[in-house]
Amino acid sequence: MGHIDVARLTFTLPDGRVLLDDVSFRVGDGAIVALVGANGAGKTTLLRLVSGDLDLQDGAITRSGGLGVMRQFVGQLRDDTTVRDLLLTVAPAAVRDGAAAVDVAELAMMDRDDEPTQLAYAHALSDWADAGGYDIEVLWDTCCTSALGQPYDKVQWREVRTLSGGEQKRLVLEALLRGREEVLLLDEPDNYLDVPGKEWLEARLAETPKTVLFVSHDRELLARTATAVVTVELGAAGNTTWTHPGGFATYHAARAGRFARLEELRRRWDEEHAKLKALVQMYKVKAKYNDSMAGRYQAAQTRLRKFEEAGPPQEIAREQKVSMRLQGGRTGKRAVVCEQLGLSGLMAPFDLEVWFGERVAVLGANGSGKSHFLRLLALGGSDPDAEHRPVGDVLPPPVAHEGVARLGARVRPGWFAQTHEHPELVGRTLLEILHRGDDHRDGMGREHASRKLDRYELAHAAELAFESLSGGQQARFQILLLELSGATLLLLDEPTDNLDLASAEALEEGLDAFEGTVVAVTHDRWFAKGFDRFVLFSGDGTVRETVEAVWDETRPVREVSAYPR
């Protein structure tokens, strides 16, 4: 078993800005603790400080037990890294050193086969065995078989870029959860996992005896696994942390109650401060005419000084106030009509009608054709015309299909791309993009644009280029462009993937107020609860409408017998 103690930690960025200020929290033996907070608040930096990837500037971090770390890049690898290389990144240091020594010795053996080289190779193999290398290869065999369906000796030299993001995540998680390290740091372990993968992760976290500190924005995962929640709170002089000792189910109520208490303490402090200042002023006036009041005046001054030196109670953390005002507009009664629509090589022909104002969630495994379906609608359907011209400067790539996908009268599709690939925005600052406008969106003055960005908590990033933003910031800016575009049909491809909790909740509120139709591809179980209808893109190539959200096709699926209306 192991634990983590963080005490009075402060971290300053290279530009002099204090990112973390007086951060303290504890992760006890066997606890599963979630680390949450706004995009860019410092969660990943905090994990890197705990892991030792960043040097500690001020404060103290103590821990017991071996440490295993899943870093944020897992799932995004597209280089020549092999499966063996990836597994070594989460292996103990002694194993990594032993593997490096064996690699060097093997290369030397290829150049020359003399006795000293052979002895060096034998010594490297001995060190590898002493470090537990052969034992860990047995573990890796189990991990590869479970995550990839093949044993380690078959896949060890396979390039990781040939794996999906979910397979990369699953492989590393298998290695860490099965490994001997007692303490795990997991940076967004659920990203790229489909829902069965997330349910697998939830089950493993529930049964593991390890101590786990993880970053996640998945509210269902938080609700099912976290025994405590540490929040990185925004502060004017640097971000701090607050620990809720209960699970996510009671988190919001506890946070609201805490803010109410802090607000009451501050109100009382302000009242007492005003009374003391009034008392000092009164005795100051009286002391001018009565020498006997001089002592009381000095005593009142001393009391006020000590009160001010003690300072006010803890400030209330600045809450993110993301406000998404998605407007839309009236369209024809039928927003989308699909007649024997088939996606070439992906889905068999199917029929579907989506009515104005409906919220339709498109579900299914990765690679089943969901994103292709949204892209086809984003292009204006199978036979687009001027009325259904999509908003945005760049059209989605064409989608090979058969049959008909038709948009209704006055339907203007607006597309949220899962990958945030917007070449037309690269190299341009957010303020510049809003100021200049485009063919579908009027430009606006810099002050007006700044107010729009402020509603999306992007004012501080106004002068930054789009590509330099975090994934969550890019997602919020995409939604802002949809708000300004006049779209009446929102086509959202995994919109909550990178959004923090406050932004995801703001999106849900914005969609509730949106006068239009929403079709969204999602693996977010919490987000899907707000939808009216569920369309399942099945692994067998069929499309079915289900009574409820279906995340595992191996379980019984209740289908809708007929479309409504």
Summary of the structure (lengths in Angstrom):
residues: 565
radius of gyration: 28.7
end to end distance: 58.2
largest distance: 104.7
contacts: 1776
relative contact order: 0.10
helix: 42%
strand: 22%
